[in-house]
Amino acid sequence: MKQVIWGGERIAAFKRLDTEMKEVGESWELSSVPGNLSVVSEGPDKGLDIVQLLRKYRDRLVGYDNYVRYGDMFPLLIKFIDAHRALSVQVHPDDVLAKERHGTWGKSEMWYVIDADREAKICAGLSQSVTKEDYVRMVAEGTIEEVLHYERAHTGDVYFLPAGRVHSLGAGCLVAEIQQTSDITYRIFDYNRRDNNGNLRELHTELAEEAIDYQVLTNAKVMYESRMNEPVPLVEDAHFVTSLYELTEPMECDYSELDSFIVYVGLEGEIQLVDDEGRMMTLRAGEVVLVPASTQTVVLLPEGKGKLLEVFA
């Protein structure tokens, strides 16, 4: 797939790309967002973008239920994000509010922390109970950060961020992001940073007011036990299901009962993928492979030790 690169040192290293260093590196690996369509890089459909691919294969690519639900829009957006500075604190609307306001899907997402600096933090949710009126007042006063819930980030951490949960990726974090296909973001706090004209960056206080989940959150991490050579469930949401594979030996994945595409996100090492028709592809760290719903089985063959995320809808 074609990457959309904003820059970033560790994305450059992780993906072996020569890019300009900026405050945030963001690579859109699998996207059907207009203006940022992924393009097939290998095989007989090389050069087709994801929308053209969907129109050609329809439910054979994404599964019957997914095609009925989403049509010619791929339901997920897969990214790598490398934050040199903390991203703005933001929130995304759920499906109901997003359709009402923008005629599009909402945005639930998750982060898998690939790497984190020693002092890296992640904001997820609220640490204290506040009302909508409290929220509006604290944004105006510049004190909203006092009620945000922060946690130290570590390699291997997983954060599920359903629509409505305020969040921010801290400086020093490199993550794989799985999200609904949506580019709707409401910014609620931006550390008083200014744009190129010296103006404070725009906040979306009123829009966010109705979108925020005001529930207090004491632990935002997804708890899981790492296990070798078997799938480890991470997130099961109405929009996507994600598992972690850490492999030192071959594994056969049976998808014959699954009515969905599979996305593999390479996290570590190299893994050979062999489908039921004998087609082979190498998945490396920093790469993403889309497997069509018509595929019945995939054999995973690690070169030494390999690690990947398995995602489907």
N, C-alpha and C positions, 0 to 999 in steps of 0.2 A: 504494500500500500504506500501511497505517497505521503510523506510527512509534511506538516506545516510547522516550520521552525521559528520560534521567537528568539532562540539563543539559550545559553546556559552551559556552564562549564561541565557539570557532571552528565547532563544529557549528551553533550558532545563526546565525552569519554565513554559513556554507557552505550551510546549508539554509533560510536566511531564516526561522528559527523564533525566537520570543520565549520563551526558557526561562531558568529560574533557573540561575545559575552554581554549579557544584559542582566537586569535585575531578576527576571523570571524567565526560565526556559520552559517552553511548552510545546510538545510535539503531539499533534493530533494524528493518531495512528490509524484509526478506523472511524470514519465520519461520513454521515450523509447530510450534514448541515450545509445549506446552500452557501456557495462561495468557498467551501472547504471540503469538497468531495474527494474521498479516497479513490485511488486508481489502482487496479490490479497490476502487480509487478511481474508476475510469472504465469506461464501456462498459456493455453489456447485463447483465453480471454484477456490477455495482456493488453493494457491500454484502455479498457473499459472502466468507467467510473462506477461507483457503488450503485447509483440510481439506474444506470444502464444495465448493470448486472441483475438488479432486482426485476426490472421489466422483462429481461430475457428469461430468467429462471423462476421468478415468482416464489411459490411455496416450496419448490425444490431447493431453494437457497435458504430460506429462513424458517420454513415450517408453515403448515396450513393456518393454524391459529394466529401466528405472528403476522402472516400476510393479510389475513382478514382484518386484524386489529390495526396494523400500521401501513398497509399498502406499500407504495414505492419509497418509503422512508425506512432506512435501517434503524432498528429500535434502540441501539446502544451507541455511545460515543466512548472510545477508548483513547486515553491520553497517557503520556509521561509528563510530569511536572517537576521542575527543579527550581526551588525558591531560594534566591540569593537574599532577598528581603521578604519580610512577612507579607503575604497577600492581604488585601483588604478583608475586613470582617463582612460577611455577606450571608444572604439567605435566599433560598429559591422557593417559588410557589409550588403547591401540589397540583395534581392534574386538574382538579375542579377549578381552582383559582386561575391557573394558567390558561385554560380553555376559555374561561369567562373574559379575561383581560386581553389575551394575546392570540387566542385561537390556536394554541399549540399545547404540547405536552408539558407537564411539570418536570421537576428535576430532583430525583433522589440519586445519591451517588455513594461510592465507597473509595477509600484510599488504602492501598497496601504500601507500607513504608519500605522502600528498597534500601535506603541509606539515610542516616540522620546524624548531623553533627552532635557533639556532646551536649550542647545547650539548646538544641532544637526543641521547639514546643509546637503543639497543635491546639487550637481553640475549637471546642465543640460543645455547644449548648450554653446554658446559663447556670451560674453558680448560686444565684439567689432568686427568690421569687419576686417578680416584678409584674406590674400591670401594664396594659398598653399605654396608659397615661404616664406611668413611670418611665417607660421606654422612650417616649417622645421627649419628655423633659430631659432625660439624661443624655440623649443625643444632642439636644440643643445646648446643654451645659458642657458637653465634652467629657462626661463622666461615665459613659456607657461601658467602658472597658472594666470598670470596677465590678460589674456583675457577669462578666464573661468567664466561662470555665476553661482553664488551660491545663494541659497535661504534657509532661515530658515525652518526646517522641523517641522511639527506638527502632532499629532495624527489625523488620518482621511484624511490627504492629499493624493492626487492621482497624480502621474506623469506618463505621456505617453512618452515613449522613442523610437520613431521610429528609424529604422536602419539609421545610419549616424549621429545621435545626440550624441555628446560627453557627458559623464556622469560619476558620481561617487557617491556612497552611503557613506554619512559621518558617523563618529563615533557617536555612541549613537542612531542609527536608527534600528528599527525592522520592517521589511516589508514582505508582501506577494508579490511575483513576479510571474507574468504571462508572458510567452514569447513563441516565436516560438521554436520548437525543433531544437536547434543549439547550439554548444559549441564553436563557432568561435568568438574569442575576440582579438582585437588589443589594446595593452596597449600603451598609449601615454605619460603618466606621472605617476610616482609612489613615489612622495614626497622624492626622492633621497634615498629610502630605499635599503638596501643591503640584499643579500641572505645569506645562512649559511656559505658560503665561503668568505664572505666579499666583494663580487662583487656587483655593482649596478645591479638591476634587469633588465632584457632585455626589451627594448622598441621595438615597431613595427612601427617605424616612417614612413617608406616608404609604408608599407601596408596600414596604416591608412590614408595616404595622399589622396588617391583616394576614400576612403570610407566616409570621413567626410562631413557633411552638414555644409557649412561655413556661413549659414544664422544666423544673430544676433537674440538672443532670450531674450525677456524682462520678460516673465512670463511663466514658464514651467508647472505650476500646471494646472490640469484639474479642472475647476470650476463646482461645482454641489451644489444643495440644498438638504440637508438631509431631508427625509420625512419618517414617520413611516408607516409601513404596506402597502407599495407599492414599486415596483421596481424603483430604481433610476439609470438611465443610466450613466455610467462612461466613457467607451472607446468603440468606434466602429471602428475597423480596418479591413482591408482585411483579416487578419489572426485570429482575435479573437474579441469577443464582451463580455463586462463585465458590470454587474450591481450590485448594492449594495442593500441588503435587511436588514432593521432593523425592527424586528417583536416583537409585544407584543400580537398578536392574530393570529389564524390560517389563512393560505392563500393557495389557490389551484393554481398551475401553470399549464397552458395548453400548452403542447409541441406538440400537434397533427399536427401542420403545420410546425414544425421545423425539418429539415433534418440534425440533428447534435446530438452528445452526449451533456450532461450537466456535468460540474464539479462544485461542491459546495465546497467552501473554508470556513471553520469555523473560525470566528473572535472573537466571544463573546458568552458566555452562551452555552446552549444546545438546539438543535432543532431536533425534531423527523421528519424523512422523511418517507412518506408512498406513494408508487407508485400505479399505476392503477391495479396491481395484488395483492395488500394488503401487500406487503413486507415492513417491517419496519427496519429502521436503525437510530441510534442516531449520529448526527453530533455535535461534541464538538469543542471548540476553539482549533486551532492548528491541526485540522484534515481535510482531503480531501476525498470527495466521488465522484466517477465516475458513472454517470447514463447513461445507453446505449440509443442510438438513437431510439430504438424500444419502449421506454417508452412514453406513451401518456400524462400522468398527474403525478404530484407529489404534495402531500399536505405537507406543512411545518407547524409543530406544535411546537411553541417555549415553552420552560419551563421558564416562566417568560419573560425575555427579551433576545432575541437572535439576532446575526448579522452574515451575511455571504455574500460572493461574489458568484455570479452566472456567469459562464463562458461557452461560446460555440464558435464553429468555423463555 
